[in-house]
């Protein structure tokens, strides 16, 4: 009977222990990284009443007869399953995913924890806030290098630590330079117009359209308003009259139409000459361009009219009575000068000869890019053309563009178009002759004020990219890269580097960059044989500051490129920085702590160590969410995430307790019922003893 009493007592005691464990689990339902415990029971002991016997002969064997003497605590285990992660946003809150544990130290021995709610103490050491135990790991050296072979020690994050200044050694250039951009050249134009005599020979181009000819004299202006198949000229000699019609293209003599003065002269001679009325003849003067009329053997009364007022005035100058063999003349005619006109026949806008004669010399002076050019001249010959004069101008000024010195076919002015860019800017153009009769020529072409108007100023195509670089003491210096399109090569840009005073470029400050036909980088070079940009910072720092300009890989577009798109090239990055102080940290999944300094530098500061055990359930709980080694946990295997330990760290988060309340409440009910049942065993045994005692009565 006593056995049942003691068995019931052991059951009560053990279920009370189970309730203690359940209560502790529930109490720690919100404890950071708490691992739930569980109780398992075992039979305490069994009293042998009869031993077992083997089967004798044909009979069966007999099993042993035993009575159990109650229960005992078999084990109290910890459930090391992963808890849920809760984001906190605090950089020093760390959660482990995996079976690793953080390593803490009190200065004499190591402890282990899953609770990563760490803080920094006054000395910058990472500690557990519950007891100040220090988090263990390895600290990086002054260059931010981790030595994973080093012994673990206290992790120290020195807020306020200085990051020394670093001199810039490399600048990266990226972006596009617009292939469409072209530098502009100076365009100078004479104010005075230049005309050629309207001669009847091939030199003067007597076939010029009447419309647009310049008539000096009564008309004194250009003849405009000629309408094909409508404008007419009527000529009478006092007896005979004939009308001629202006046409777009003359088809021959005898059609009574004309396009040029030559056509008109031919028609007049056909009508009034020896083959016609034989009263007069007409001829064009090769010196003045005027049409002269000569009466035949009898006097005539010449009268020329036209439906075009300007042409009427020009031709009407010949009107009047002519005695036998008498002569008269129209206004002088000239056309907008062309390259084939002889320079000795050129006229100004007033119809006056420019005065050049064979044997004169014309000098050509000017400035190209600010440098005087005084070596040009050409000799005037009887057959020297306007085009040859322009060629001498081109040669003297070194013009390589297609336009160069040219004649404006609509206005008669000479234009000189310089090569693109300020390097070839034109100024001070002076084309003149020292000959006594060349006054009118000089009045058009020499350098006196008002002779030339600048229709277009020379300009470069430039693009600038600026970046702040640093010397050895951290002085910020603005470096400006100026790219200028080379006017002589379509795929070439010149570059120039500049820094503000007192800094000064001492070497490698200019060069060029070329691109292939696909817009890819072909060459990036320094002038003068340099291989880097150098400048004296002028601040007392180490001089020179030596910088490699990185324009990208040749044959690629990852750096500089040249496409038909807007220029957006930039100096995208540089590797220098001023002095800075540590102001913030972050932790990555490997437990590497990176420091962020006020100068923009990011540097590795430390790496947090993790421990693992062969039997984590064998660890001794040491309070404050910590564990210590035990004889059955095995020794700590200390390493780092991603190498010897496969656990990872989640920064800005904490691991929650893995206690399952539904499970704990269920276990609580089971424990309660077990306790009640064991209590009933005791009360029932007591009643049985009472009955036994009552037998004596």
C-alpha positions as CSV (number, residue, x, y, z in Angstrom):
1,X,0.0,0.0,0.0
2,X,2.8,2.4,0.8
3,X,4.2,1.9,-2.7
4,X,1.2,3.5,-4.3
5,X,1.4,6.5,-1.9
6,X,5.1,7.1,-2.8
7,X,4.4,6.6,-6.5
8,X,1.6,9.2,-6.3
9,X,3.9,11.6,-4.4
10,X,6.6,11.3,-7.1
11,X,3.9,11.9,-9.8
12,X,2.8,15.1,-8.0
13,X,6.4,16.3,-7.6
14,X,7.3,15.7,-11.3
15,X,4.1,17.3,-12.7
16,X,4.8,20.2,-10.4
17,X,8.2,20.4,-12.1
18,X,6.6,20.3,-15.5
19,X,4.4,23.2,-14.5
20,X,7.5,25.1,-13.4
21,X,9.0,24.6,-16.9
22,X,5.7,25.6,-18.6
23,X,5.4,28.6,-16.4
24,X,9.0,29.7,-17.3
25,X,8.3,29.2,-21.0
26,X,5.2,31.4,-20.8
27,X,7.0,34.0,-18.7
28,X,9.7,34.2,-21.5
29,X,7.2,34.3,-24.4
30,X,8.6,37.8,-25.4
31,X,12.2,37.3,-24.3
32,X,14.6,38.0,-27.1
33,X,15.9,34.7,-28.6
34,X,14.6,32.7,-25.7
35,X,14.5,28.9,-26.4
36,X,11.6,27.0,-24.9
37,X,12.2,24.0,-22.6
38,X,10.4,20.8,-22.2
39,X,10.2,18.1,-19.5
40,X,10.3,14.4,-20.2
41,X,9.4,11.8,-17.5
42,X,11.0,8.4,-16.8
43,X,9.9,5.5,-14.6
44,X,11.9,5.8,-11.3
45,X,12.4,2.1,-10.3
46,X,10.6,-1.2,-10.5
47,X,10.6,-3.7,-7.5
48,X,11.1,-7.3,-8.6
49,X,8.6,-9.6,-6.9
50,X,9.4,-12.7,-8.9
51,X,12.2,-13.3,-11.3
52,X,11.8,-14.8,-14.8
53,X,12.4,-18.4,-15.6
54,X,13.3,-20.1,-18.9
55,X,10.9,-22.6,-20.4
56,X,11.5,-26.1,-18.9
57,X,11.0,-28.9,-21.3
58,X,7.6,-28.8,-22.9
59,X,6.4,-26.0,-20.6
60,X,6.5,-22.3,-21.3
61,X,8.7,-19.7,-19.5
62,X,7.6,-17.3,-16.8
63,X,8.0,-13.5,-17.1
64,X,9.4,-11.5,-14.3
65,X,6.9,-9.8,-11.9
66,X,7.7,-6.1,-11.1
67,X,6.0,-3.2,-9.4
68,X,6.9,0.3,-10.4
69,X,7.8,2.7,-7.6
70,X,6.8,6.0,-9.3
71,X,8.3,8.4,-11.8
72,X,11.2,10.8,-12.1
73,X,12.4,13.6,-14.3
74,X,14.0,12.0,-17.4
75,X,15.3,15.3,-18.9
76,X,14.6,19.0,-19.3
77,X,15.5,19.8,-22.9
78,X,15.8,23.1,-24.8
79,X,14.3,23.6,-28.2
80,X,16.9,25.3,-30.3
81,X,14.6,25.7,-33.3
82,X,14.8,29.1,-35.2
83,X,12.6,31.9,-33.8
84,X,10.9,34.4,-36.0
85,X,12.8,37.6,-36.8
86,X,11.4,41.0,-35.9
87,X,12.7,44.1,-37.6
88,X,13.8,47.0,-35.3
89,X,15.7,49.3,-37.6
90,X,18.5,49.7,-35.1
91,X,21.9,49.0,-36.6
92,X,23.3,47.3,-33.5
93,X,20.4,44.9,-33.3
94,X,21.4,41.6,-34.8
95,X,19.6,38.3,-35.4
96,X,21.1,34.9,-36.3
97,X,19.6,32.6,-38.9
98,X,21.1,29.2,-38.3
99,X,22.5,27.4,-35.3
100,X,25.3,29.9,-34.5
101,X,25.6,31.9,-31.3
102,X,27.2,35.2,-30.5
103,X,30.3,35.1,-28.4
104,X,30.4,37.3,-25.2
105,X,33.2,37.8,-22.7
106,X,33.3,39.1,-19.2
107,X,37.1,39.5,-19.4
108,X,37.9,36.0,-18.0
109,X,35.6,33.5,-19.7
110,X,33.4,33.3,-22.7
111,X,29.6,33.1,-22.8
112,X,27.2,32.5,-25.7
113,X,23.9,34.0,-26.7
114,X,21.3,34.2,-29.4
115,X,20.1,37.6,-28.2
116,X,21.6,40.2,-30.4
117,X,20.2,43.4,-28.8
118,X,23.7,45.0,-28.5
119,X,24.8,48.5,-27.7
120,X,28.0,50.5,-27.6
121,X,29.5,51.5,-24.3
122,X,31.5,54.7,-23.5
123,X,34.6,53.2,-25.0
124,X,33.0,52.2,-28.3
125,X,32.9,48.5,-27.4
126,X,29.9,46.5,-28.5
127,X,28.3,45.0,-25.4
128,X,25.2,43.2,-24.1
129,X,23.1,45.8,-22.3
130,X,21.9,43.3,-19.7
131,X,25.4,42.8,-18.1
132,X,28.0,44.7,-20.1
133,X,29.6,41.6,-21.4
134,X,31.6,42.4,-24.6
135,X,30.8,41.1,-28.0
136,X,33.7,39.1,-29.5
137,X,35.1,39.2,-33.0
138,X,38.1,40.6,-34.9
139,X,38.9,44.3,-35.5
140,X,40.3,45.5,-38.9
141,X,43.6,47.2,-39.2
142,X,44.0,50.9,-40.0
143,X,43.5,50.2,-43.7
144,X,40.2,48.3,-43.1
145,X,41.7,44.9,-43.7
146,X,40.4,41.9,-41.6
147,X,42.9,39.2,-40.6
148,X,40.7,36.1,-40.1
149,X,43.6,34.2,-38.6
150,X,43.7,36.6,-35.6
151,X,42.4,35.6,-32.2
152,X,38.9,37.0,-31.3
153,X,38.8,40.0,-29.1
154,X,36.5,42.7,-27.9
155,X,34.9,44.5,-30.9
156,X,35.6,48.2,-30.6
157,X,33.9,50.8,-32.8
158,X,35.8,54.1,-32.3
159,X,33.2,56.7,-33.0
160,X,35.0,60.0,-33.5
161,X,37.9,58.1,-35.1
162,X,39.5,60.1,-37.9
163,X,39.9,58.9,-41.4
164,X,43.0,60.7,-42.8
165,X,42.8,62.7,-46.0
166,X,43.8,61.0,-49.2
167,X,45.2,62.6,-52.3
168,X,43.3,61.9,-55.5
169,X,45.1,59.5,-57.8
170,X,42.4,58.7,-60.3
171,X,39.5,60.5,-62.0
172,X,37.0,58.5,-64.1
173,X,35.5,60.1,-67.2
174,X,32.2,58.9,-68.7
175,X,29.5,60.1,-71.0
176,X,29.1,61.2,-74.6
177,X,30.6,64.0,-76.7
178,X,28.2,65.1,-79.5
179,X,29.4,64.0,-82.9
180,X,27.0,66.4,-84.6
181,X,28.6,69.5,-83.2
182,X,30.9,71.5,-85.5
183,X,32.9,74.6,-84.5
184,X,32.0,77.8,-86.4
185,X,34.5,79.8,-88.4
186,X,34.6,83.5,-88.9
187,X,32.6,84.8,-91.8
188,X,33.8,88.2,-93.1
189,X,31.9,89.9,-96.0
190,X,32.8,93.0,-97.9
191,X,30.4,95.8,-97.5
192,X,31.1,96.9,-101.1
193,X,29.6,94.9,-103.9
194,X,31.8,93.7,-106.8
195,X,30.5,93.6,-110.4
196,X,31.9,92.4,-113.7
197,X,31.5,94.2,-117.0
198,X,28.8,92.7,-119.2
199,X,31.0,92.1,-122.2
200,X,30.1,90.6,-125.6
201,X,33.0,88.2,-125.4
202,X,33.1,84.9,-123.5
203,X,35.1,86.6,-120.7
204,X,32.3,88.8,-119.6
205,X,29.5,86.3,-119.8
206,X,27.4,88.4,-122.1
207,X,24.8,85.6,-122.0
208,X,23.9,86.7,-118.4
209,X,20.2,87.1,-117.8
210,X,19.1,90.7,-118.2
211,X,17.2,90.4,-114.9
212,X,19.7,91.3,-112.2
213,X,22.2,93.2,-114.3
214,X,23.4,96.4,-112.8
215,X,23.0,99.5,-115.0
216,X,25.1,102.6,-114.0
217,X,23.9,105.8,-115.4
218,X,20.3,106.9,-115.8
219,X,19.0,103.7,-114.3
220,X,21.7,103.5,-111.6
221,X,20.6,100.2,-110.1
222,X,19.8,96.6,-110.7
223,X,17.3,95.6,-113.3
224,X,14.5,93.6,-111.6
225,X,10.9,92.8,-112.5
226,X,11.7,91.1,-115.8
227,X,8.8,88.8,-116.6
228,X,9.4,86.1,-119.3
229,X,7.0,86.2,-122.3
230,X,5.7,89.5,-121.0
231,X,8.4,92.2,-120.7
232,X,9.1,93.8,-124.0
233,X,11.6,96.2,-125.6
234,X,10.4,98.3,-128.6
235,X,12.9,100.0,-130.9
236,X,12.2,102.4,-133.8
237,X,14.6,104.2,-136.1
238,X,12.0,106.8,-137.0
239,X,10.7,104.8,-139.9
240,X,10.7,101.1,-138.8
241,X,9.6,99.7,-135.5
242,X,10.2,96.3,-133.9
243,X,9.2,94.8,-130.6
244,X,11.3,92.2,-128.8
245,X,10.0,89.9,-126.0
246,X,12.1,88.8,-122.9
247,X,12.1,85.0,-122.6
248,X,13.5,82.5,-120.1
249,X,15.7,81.0,-122.8
250,X,16.4,82.4,-126.3
251,X,16.0,79.9,-129.2
252,X,18.1,81.9,-131.8
253,X,18.3,84.9,-134.0
254,X,15.2,86.0,-135.9
255,X,12.7,85.0,-133.2
256,X,12.3,88.6,-131.9
257,X,13.0,87.5,-128.4
258,X,15.9,87.8,-126.0
259,X,17.2,86.6,-122.7
260,X,20.6,88.4,-122.5
261,X,22.0,91.7,-123.9
262,X,23.9,89.6,-126.4
263,X,20.6,88.2,-127.6
264,X,19.1,91.7,-127.9
265,X,22.1,93.0,-129.9
266,X,21.8,90.1,-132.3
267,X,18.1,90.7,-132.8
268,X,18.6,94.4,-133.4
269,X,21.3,93.8,-136.0
270,X,19.1,91.1,-137.6
271,X,16.3,93.6,-137.9
272,X,17.9,97.0,-138.5
273,X,21.3,95.8,-139.9
274,X,22.5,95.1,-143.4
275,X,20.3,92.0,-143.7
276,X,17.2,93.9,-142.6
277,X,16.2,97.6,-142.8
278,X,19.9,98.6,-143.1
279,X,19.4,101.7,-141.0
280,X,21.7,101.1,-138.0
281,X,23.8,98.6,-136.2
282,X,24.3,97.7,-132.5
283,X,27.4,96.5,-130.6
284,X,28.3,95.9,-126.9
285,X,31.3,97.7,-125.5
286,X,33.7,95.3,-124.0
287,X,35.0,97.9,-121.6
288,X,31.8,99.4,-120.3
289,X,29.2,96.8,-121.1
290,X,27.1,99.5,-122.8
291,X,25.2,98.9,-126.1
292,X,26.3,101.4,-128.7
293,X,24.2,102.3,-131.8
294,X,25.6,103.5,-135.1
295,X,23.4,105.0,-137.8
296,X,23.8,103.9,-141.4
297,X,24.2,106.1,-144.4
298,X,21.2,108.3,-143.4
299,X,20.2,110.1,-140.3
300,X,17.7,108.3,-137.9
301,X,15.7,109.2,-134.9
302,X,16.4,106.4,-132.4
303,X,13.8,105.7,-129.8
304,X,13.9,102.7,-127.4
305,X,11.0,101.9,-125.0
306,X,10.4,99.0,-122.6
307,X,7.6,97.8,-120.4
308,X,10.2,97.4,-117.6
309,X,10.9,100.9,-116.1
310,X,14.5,100.1,-115.0
311,X,15.4,98.7,-118.4
312,X,13.6,101.6,-120.1
313,X,15.9,104.0,-118.3
314,X,19.1,102.0,-119.0
315,X,18.3,101.6,-122.8
316,X,16.7,104.9,-123.2
317,X,20.0,106.7,-122.6
318,X,20.7,106.0,-126.3
319,X,17.6,107.7,-127.5
320,X,17.8,110.7,-129.8
321,X,18.5,111.9,-133.4
322,X,21.6,110.3,-135.0
323,X,23.2,111.9,-138.0
324,X,24.4,109.6,-140.8
325,X,27.1,107.4,-139.2
326,X,26.3,109.0,-135.8
327,X,26.5,107.0,-132.6
328,X,24.8,106.9,-129.2
329,X,25.1,104.6,-126.2
330,X,22.9,103.1,-123.4
331,X,23.9,103.0,-119.8
332,X,26.8,100.8,-118.8
333,X,25.9,97.3,-117.8
334,X,27.6,95.0,-115.4
335,X,26.7,91.7,-113.7
336,X,27.4,90.2,-110.2
337,X,31.1,89.3,-110.3
338,X,31.9,85.6,-111.0
339,X,35.1,83.7,-110.6
340,X,35.8,84.0,-114.4
341,X,35.7,87.8,-114.4
342,X,39.1,89.5,-115.0
343,X,40.2,91.5,-112.0
344,X,41.1,94.4,-114.3
345,X,37.4,94.5,-115.4
346,X,35.9,94.5,-111.9
347,X,33.7,97.4,-110.8
348,X,32.3,98.7,-107.5
349,X,28.6,99.2,-106.7
350,X,28.7,102.5,-108.5
351,X,29.8,101.0,-111.7
352,X,33.3,102.5,-111.4
353,X,36.3,100.4,-112.3
354,X,38.3,99.1,-109.3
355,X,41.3,100.4,-111.0
356,X,43.6,97.4,-111.2
357,X,45.7,97.0,-114.3
358,X,48.2,94.4,-115.4
359,X,51.5,94.8,-113.6
360,X,49.9,95.8,-110.2
361,X,50.6,93.8,-107.1
362,X,48.0,93.1,-104.4
363,X,49.1,92.3,-100.9
364,X,47.1,90.1,-98.5
365,X,47.4,90.6,-94.7
366,X,45.4,89.5,-91.7
367,X,45.3,87.6,-88.4
368,X,44.5,84.0,-88.0
369,X,43.8,82.9,-84.4
370,X,45.4,86.2,-83.3
371,X,48.7,85.6,-85.2
372,X,49.6,88.0,-88.0
373,X,49.8,86.6,-91.5
374,X,51.6,89.1,-93.8
375,X,53.2,86.9,-96.5
376,X,50.4,86.9,-99.1
377,X,50.5,88.7,-102.4
378,X,49.7,88.2,-106.0
379,X,50.6,89.9,-109.3
380,X,47.9,91.2,-111.5
381,X,48.1,90.1,-115.1
382,X,45.9,90.8,-118.1
383,X,44.3,87.4,-117.7
384,X,44.2,87.2,-113.9
385,X,40.6,86.2,-112.8
386,X,38.7,87.0,-109.7
387,X,38.8,83.3,-108.8
388,X,42.6,83.4,-108.9
389,X,42.6,86.4,-106.5
390,X,40.3,84.4,-104.1
391,X,42.7,81.4,-104.3
392,X,45.5,83.7,-103.2
393,X,43.4,84.8,-100.2
394,X,42.7,81.1,-99.3
395,X,46.4,80.2,-99.6
396,X,47.6,83.1,-97.5
397,X,45.1,82.6,-94.7
398,X,45.6,78.8,-94.8
399,X,41.9,78.1,-95.2
400,X,41.2,74.4,-95.6
401,X,37.4,74.5,-95.5
402,X,35.3,74.1,-98.7
403,X,34.0,77.6,-98.6
404,X,37.0,79.8,-97.9
405,X,37.0,83.0,-99.9
406,X,34.1,83.1,-102.2
407,X,31.7,85.4,-104.2
408,X,28.1,85.7,-103.1
409,X,26.3,85.1,-106.4
410,X,23.2,87.1,-105.4
411,X,24.8,90.2,-103.8
412,X,28.2,90.5,-105.4
413,X,30.1,90.7,-102.1
414,X,33.2,88.7,-101.3
415,X,32.9,86.4,-98.2
416,X,35.8,84.8,-96.4
417,X,34.9,81.9,-94.2
418,X,37.6,80.8,-91.8
419,X,38.1,77.3,-90.5
420,X,36.1,76.4,-87.5
421,X,37.1,77.4,-84.0
422,X,38.8,80.2,-82.2
423,X,42.2,78.7,-83.2
424,X,41.5,79.9,-86.7
425,X,39.6,83.1,-86.0
426,X,40.0,85.7,-88.7
427,X,40.5,89.4,-88.1
428,X,42.2,92.4,-89.6
429,X,41.8,91.3,-93.2
430,X,43.6,93.7,-95.5
431,X,43.6,93.2,-99.2
432,X,45.1,96.2,-101.0
433,X,47.3,97.5,-103.8
434,X,49.8,100.3,-103.5
435,X,49.2,101.2,-107.2
436,X,48.1,104.8,-107.7
437,X,45.0,103.8,-109.6
438,X,43.7,101.2,-107.2
439,X,41.8,103.6,-104.9
440,X,38.5,102.0,-105.7
441,X,39.9,98.5,-105.2
442,X,41.2,99.4,-101.8
443,X,38.0,101.1,-100.8
444,X,36.3,97.7,-101.2
445,X,39.0,95.2,-99.9
446,X,41.4,96.9,-97.5
447,X,41.1,96.9,-93.7
448,X,39.6,100.4,-93.1
449,X,36.6,100.5,-90.8
450,X,33.4,99.5,-92.4
451,X,34.9,97.6,-95.3
452,X,34.2,94.2,-93.7
453,X,31.2,93.1,-91.6
454,X,31.5,90.0,-89.4
455,X,28.5,87.8,-90.4
456,X,29.5,85.1,-88.0
457,X,32.0,85.1,-85.2
458,X,34.4,82.1,-84.7
459,X,33.4,79.8,-81.9
460,X,34.6,76.5,-80.5
461,X,32.4,73.6,-79.6
462,X,33.3,72.9,-76.0
463,X,32.0,70.8,-73.2
464,X,33.1,71.0,-69.6
465,X,33.2,68.4,-66.9
466,X,34.2,69.4,-63.4
467,X,34.9,67.4,-60.2
468,X,36.3,68.2,-56.8
469,X,39.7,66.5,-56.2
470,X,41.9,66.5,-53.0
471,X,45.5,66.9,-52.1
472,X,47.3,65.0,-49.4
473,X,46.0,67.2,-46.6
474,X,42.4,67.1,-47.9
475,X,42.2,70.5,-49.5
476,X,39.3,70.4,-52.0
477,X,40.3,71.6,-55.5
478,X,38.0,72.0,-58.5
479,X,39.4,70.2,-61.5
480,X,37.8,71.2,-64.8
481,X,38.1,69.2,-68.0
482,X,37.3,71.2,-71.1
483,X,36.7,69.2,-74.3
484,X,37.0,71.2,-77.6
485,X,36.0,69.7,-80.9
486,X,39.0,69.7,-83.3
487,X,37.8,71.6,-86.4
488,X,40.3,69.7,-88.6
489,X,39.3,66.1,-87.7
490,X,35.6,65.0,-87.3
491,X,36.3,62.3,-84.7
492,X,38.9,64.2,-82.6
493,X,38.5,66.3,-79.5
494,X,41.1,68.3,-77.7
495,X,41.1,68.3,-73.9
496,X,42.5,70.7,-71.4
497,X,42.6,70.4,-67.6
498,X,42.6,73.4,-65.3
499,X,42.6,74.1,-61.6
500,X,42.0,77.5,-59.8
501,X,44.8,79.5,-58.3
502,X,46.9,79.1,-56.2
503,X,46.9,75.6,-57.6
504,X,48.7,75.3,-61.0
505,X,48.9,72.5,-63.6
506,X,52.6,71.5,-64.0
507,X,52.3,68.6,-66.4
508,X,50.0,66.5,-68.6
509,X,47.4,69.3,-68.6
510,X,46.3,68.8,-72.2
511,X,45.9,66.2,-74.8
512,X,43.4,64.7,-77.2
513,X,40.8,62.0,-77.5
514,X,39.7,60.2,-80.7
515,X,36.9,57.9,-81.6
516,X,36.4,55.4,-84.4
517,X,33.6,55.6,-87.0
518,X,31.3,53.7,-84.6
519,X,31.7,56.3,-81.8
520,X,33.9,54.0,-79.7
521,X,36.9,55.3,-77.8
522,X,40.0,54.9,-80.0
523,X,42.7,57.0,-78.2
524,X,43.1,59.0,-75.1
525,X,46.5,60.7,-75.0
526,X,48.4,63.4,-73.2
527,X,50.5,66.1,-74.9
528,X,54.2,66.4,-74.4
529,X,54.8,62.7,-73.7
530,X,53.1,62.9,-70.3
531,X,51.2,59.9,-69.0
532,X,49.2,61.6,-66.1
533,X,47.9,64.9,-65.0
534,X,50.0,66.7,-62.5
535,X,49.4,69.9,-60.6
536,X,50.9,71.8,-57.6
537,X,48.0,72.3,-55.1
538,X,49.6,75.4,-53.7
539,X,48.4,74.5,-50.2
540,X,51.6,73.2,-48.7
541,X,50.5,69.6,-49.4
542,X,52.6,67.0,-51.2
543,X,53.3,68.2,-54.7
544,X,52.6,67.3,-57.4
545,X,49.2,65.7,-57.2
546,X,49.4,63.0,-59.7
547,X,46.1,61.9,-61.3
548,X,45.4,59.2,-63.9
549,X,42.5,60.2,-66.2
550,X,40.5,57.1,-66.9
551,X,38.4,57.5,-70.0
552,X,37.3,53.9,-70.3
553,X,38.5,50.8,-72.2
554,X,39.6,51.4,-75.8
555,X,37.2,50.1,-78.4
556,X,34.3,50.3,-75.8
557,X,31.7,52.8,-74.8
558,X,31.8,52.3,-71.1
559,X,33.8,55.5,-70.7
560,X,33.8,58.3,-73.2
561,X,31.9,57.9,-76.5
562,X,31.0,60.0,-79.5
563,X,27.5,59.6,-80.8
564,X,25.0,61.9,-82.5
565,X,23.5,62.7,-79.1
566,X,23.8,65.7,-76.8
567,X,27.1,66.0,-74.9
568,X,26.8,64.8,-71.3
569,X,30.4,63.7,-70.5
570,X,31.2,64.0,-66.8
571,X,34.0,63.3,-64.4
572,X,31.9,60.7,-62.7
573,X,34.2,59.8,-59.8
574,X,37.6,60.2,-58.1
575,X,39.3,58.4,-55.3
576,X,40.5,61.2,-53.0
577,X,38.8,62.6,-49.9
578,X,39.4,65.0,-47.0
579,X,39.8,64.0,-43.4
580,X,36.6,62.6,-41.8
581,X,35.2,61.2,-38.6
582,X,33.3,58.0,-38.0
583,X,29.6,58.8,-37.7
584,X,27.7,55.6,-38.5
585,X,28.0,51.9,-38.9
586,X,26.2,49.0,-40.6
587,X,26.5,45.2,-40.3
588,X,26.1,42.9,-43.3
589,X,25.0,39.2,-43.4
590,X,28.5,38.0,-42.7
591,X,28.8,40.1,-39.5
592,X,31.2,42.5,-41.1
593,X,30.8,46.0,-39.6
594,X,31.4,48.9,-42.0
595,X,32.1,52.4,-40.7
596,X,30.7,55.5,-42.5
597,X,32.9,58.6,-42.2
598,X,31.9,62.2,-42.6
599,X,34.2,62.4,-45.7
600,X,32.2,59.8,-47.5
601,X,34.7,57.0,-46.9
602,X,33.4,53.6,-46.1
603,X,35.8,51.3,-44.2
604,X,35.6,47.9,-42.7
605,X,36.0,48.1,-38.9
606,X,35.4,44.6,-37.6
607,X,33.7,41.2,-38.0
608,X,31.5,39.6,-35.4
609,X,32.4,36.0,-34.4
610,X,29.9,33.2,-34.2
611,X,30.2,30.0,-32.2
612,X,28.6,26.6,-32.8
613,X,28.5,23.4,-30.7
614,X,28.1,19.7,-31.5
615,X,25.4,19.6,-28.9
616,X,23.8,23.0,-28.3
617,X,21.2,21.4,-26.0
618,X,24.0,20.5,-23.7
619,X,24.8,24.2,-22.9
620,X,24.4,25.5,-19.4
621,X,22.0,28.4,-19.1
622,X,23.8,31.2,-17.3
623,X,21.0,33.8,-17.1
624,X,20.6,37.0,-19.1
625,X,19.9,34.9,-22.2
626,X,23.4,33.5,-22.1
627,X,24.8,30.0,-22.1
628,X,28.1,28.5,-20.9
629,X,29.9,25.4,-22.0
630,X,29.2,22.1,-20.2
631,X,30.8,18.7,-20.3
632,X,28.2,17.5,-22.8
633,X,27.9,20.5,-25.1
634,X,31.4,20.1,-26.5
635,X,33.9,22.9,-27.0
636,X,32.8,26.1,-28.8
637,X,33.8,26.1,-32.5
638,X,34.4,29.8,-33.1
639,X,34.4,31.1,-36.7
640,X,32.7,33.7,-38.9
641,X,29.6,33.7,-41.0
642,X,30.1,32.4,-44.5
643,X,33.3,30.6,-43.7
644,X,33.5,28.1,-40.8
645,X,30.0,28.9,-39.7
646,X,27.1,28.7,-42.1
647,X,24.8,30.9,-40.1
648,X,24.0,34.3,-41.3
649,X,23.3,37.6,-39.5
650,X,20.4,39.9,-40.2
651,X,21.1,43.4,-39.1
652,X,18.4,45.7,-37.7
653,X,16.4,42.7,-36.4
654,X,16.0,40.5,-33.3
655,X,15.1,36.9,-33.0
656,X,11.8,36.3,-31.2
657,X,11.2,33.7,-28.5
658,X,10.3,30.3,-30.0
659,X,7.7,29.6,-27.3
660,X,4.4,28.4,-28.8
661,X,1.6,29.5,-26.4
662,X,-0.9,27.1,-27.9
663,X,1.5,24.2,-27.2
664,X,2.3,25.5,-23.7
665,X,-1.4,25.9,-22.7
666,X,-2.0,22.4,-24.0
667,X,0.9,21.1,-21.9
668,X,-0.4,23.0,-19.0
669,X,-3.8,21.2,-19.2
670,X,-2.0,17.9,-19.5
671,X,0.2,18.7,-16.5
672,X,-2.8,19.8,-14.5
673,X,-4.7,16.5,-15.2
674,X,-1.6,14.5,-14.4
675,X,-1.2,16.2,-11.1
676,X,-4.9,15.6,-10.3
677,X,-4.7,12.0,-11.2
678,X,-1.7,11.5,-8.9
679,X,-3.5,13.3,-6.1
680,X,-6.3,10.8,-6.5
681,X,-3.9,7.9,-6.2
682,X,-2.8,9.3,-2.8
683,X,-6.3,10.0,-1.5
684,X,-7.5,6.5,-2.7
685,X,-4.5,4.8,-1.0
686,X,-5.3,6.8,2.2
687,X,-8.9,5.6,2.1
688,X,-7.7,2.1,1.7
689,X,-5.4,2.4,4.7
690,X,-8.3,3.8,6.7
691,X,-10.4,0.8,5.9
692,X,-7.5,-1.4,6.8
693,X,-7.1,0.3,10.2
694,X,-10.9,0.1,10.8
695,X,-10.7,-3.7,10.6
696,X,-9.3,-3.7,14.1
697,X,-12.4,-2.1,15.6
